[in-house]
Amino acid sequence: MSPHIVLLQDYDRHDRVWALDLRSGEVSPASGRCHGFVRLQVPQTPGPARGDREVAALFAEAGTLWFQYGDRRWDCASVTVRHSGSPDGTRHFTVIGPHGIDLDLRYTAPVAEPFDPSYDAIDALEDDFLHWVTQRLATPGRRHDLLAHYLNGFLPA
């Protein structure tokens, strides 16, 4: 396998594994031990130069915990991620590096199933990968534990 490929479990379909090309941000079907999670996002600005999906991933590779969005990647130890929501349902995800904002995404919150009285904060976290990423990276202890788990690898569910 190429040194620029990492195997990741699909965040939404746990039985699916993707090979992420770290340079291009492209994914292809794969199998094997996973070293993190990936979600295929709908692009915020579709157009002729954009594909039909953006890749957002949190994974370990070469002893480092990484967050990748499209073809851009950040060492999680050197950035801060923030997530917030507005009453109108808009979400805001930001990656802040040593020189300021590196990634600034605004997107619509996932919509809960209508009339689901059991829908709660855990369901909302499960529906929003970027919010989940922010929770996983909230403290150095969480980052350390996640790095150890992802470096070891795990089989998809």
VOGU-3710 file (C-alpha; in Angstrom, 3 decimals, decimal comma):
1> msphivllqd> 0,000/0,000/0,000  1,213/3,505/-0,803  2,720/5,503/2,072  0,253/8,264/1,146  -2,826/6,118/1,841  -4,594/5,555/5,176  -7,550/3,232/5,791  -10,534/4,817/7,521  -13,929/3,641/8,713  -16,934/5,420/7,262
11> ydrhdrvwal> -18,506/7,534/10,010  -22,041/6,868/8,783  -21,751/3,278/7,529  -19,534/1,435/9,971  -19,243/-1,609/7,722  -17,573/0,457/4,989  -13,834/1,187/4,773  -12,227/3,840/2,599  -8,625/4,330/1,487  -7,868/8,052/1,806
21> dlrsgevspa> -5,174/9,464/-0,481  -3,561/12,012/1,836  -2,312/14,206/-1,002  -5,508/14,543/-3,034  -8,201/13,951/-0,406  -9,805/11,357/-2,704  -11,215/8,112/-1,317  -11,673/4,676/-2,801  -13,238/1,492/-1,368  -10,860/-0,625/0,713
31> sgrchgfvrl> -10,695/-3,222/3,471  -8,479/-3,779/6,484  -7,648/-2,240/9,869  -8,810/1,341/10,194  -6,813/4,207/11,669  -9,599/6,747/12,100  -12,895/7,889/10,664  -13,976/9,668/7,504  -17,180/11,336/6,442  -18,054/12,202/2,882
41> qvpqtpgpar> -19,536/15,695/3,090  -21,636/17,510/0,508  -19,550/20,482/-0,706  -20,611/23,892/0,564  -19,998/25,532/-2,820  -20,792/23,095/-5,599  -19,598/23,984/-9,032  -17,686/22,742/-12,044  -14,352/22,702/-10,208  -15,725/20,780/-7,220
51> gdrevaalfa> -16,453/17,079/-6,931  -19,711/15,784/-5,619  -18,252/15,295/-2,121  -15,640/16,644/0,256  -13,759/14,364/2,600  -13,516/15,202/6,288  -11,361/12,814/8,324  -9,812/12,364/11,746  -7,036/9,756/11,814  -3,570/8,731/12,959
61> eagtlwfqyg> -0,677/8,297/10,581  3,103/8,329/11,129  2,721/8,824/14,900  0,544/11,921/14,527  -3,169/12,635/14,930  -4,473/14,470/11,851  -7,612/16,271/10,749  -8,085/16,468/6,987  -10,668/18,365/4,961  -10,441/17,872/1,211
71> drrwdcasvt> -6,764/17,982/0,300  -5,816/20,102/3,340  -4,452/18,433/6,489  -3,553/19,647/9,983  -1,557/18,114/12,838  -4,124/18,137/15,652  -1,426/19,015/18,212  -0,723/22,325/16,479  -4,271/23,594/15,871  -7,448/24,384/17,759
81> vrhsgspdgt> -10,826/23,390/16,396  -14,036/25,163/17,318  -17,667/24,391/16,627  -20,776/26,415/17,303  -24,415/26,442/16,335  -26,893/29,252/15,770  -30,604/29,269/16,593  -31,366/29,305/12,849  -29,666/25,919/12,441  -26,422/27,199/10,926
91> rhftvigphg> -23,256/25,508/12,178  -19,773/26,969/12,224  -16,560/24,891/12,279  -13,143/26,528/12,440  -9,568/25,259/12,391  -7,211/27,804/13,957  -3,485/27,398/13,381  -0,468/29,335/14,625  -1,103/32,125/12,098  -4,877/32,425/12,457
101> idldlrytap> -7,879/30,786/10,819  -6,920/28,030/8,381  -10,408/26,665/7,685  -13,759/28,354/8,229  -16,869/26,338/7,345  -20,483/27,366/7,714  -23,083/24,728/7,022  -26,653/23,750/7,772  -27,225/21,557/10,803  -28,393/18,013/10,168
111> vaepfdpsyd> -32,163/17,749/10,361  -33,636/15,373/12,912  -36,267/12,891/11,834  -39,692/14,534/12,182  -41,628/13,648/15,294  -38,754/11,755/16,938  -39,224/12,452/20,658  -36,083/10,497/21,559  -33,760/12,707/19,458  -31,256/14,224/21,887
121> aidaleddfl> -27,754/15,717/22,137  -26,105/12,343/21,502  -28,079/11,924/18,282  -27,157/15,461/17,232  -23,468/14,704/17,847  -23,732/11,504/15,807  -25,332/13,423/12,916  -22,643/16,119/12,766  -19,131/14,772/12,114  -17,438/18,157/12,549
131> hwvtqrlatp> -19,085/18,601/15,947  -17,922/15,084/16,868  -14,356/15,967/15,786  -14,430/19,031/18,025  -15,535/16,916/20,992  -12,785/14,319/20,359  -10,090/17,021/20,200  -11,340/19,055/23,174  -8,527/18,159/25,599  -4,931/16,909/25,377
141> grrhdllahy> -5,993/13,727/27,204  -8,663/12,936/24,623  -6,200/13,601/21,800  -3,602/11,322/23,390  -6,071/8,455/23,905  -7,462/8,802/20,393  -3,968/8,848/18,879  -3,038/5,624/20,710  -6,268/3,911/19,616  -6,001/5,020/15,990
151> lngflpa> -2,295/4,122/15,703  -3,107/0,620/16,926  -5,897/0,378/14,362  -9,274/-1,292/14,654  -11,491/-3,489/12,561  -14,666/-1,948/11,125  -17,902/-2,879/12,861
//
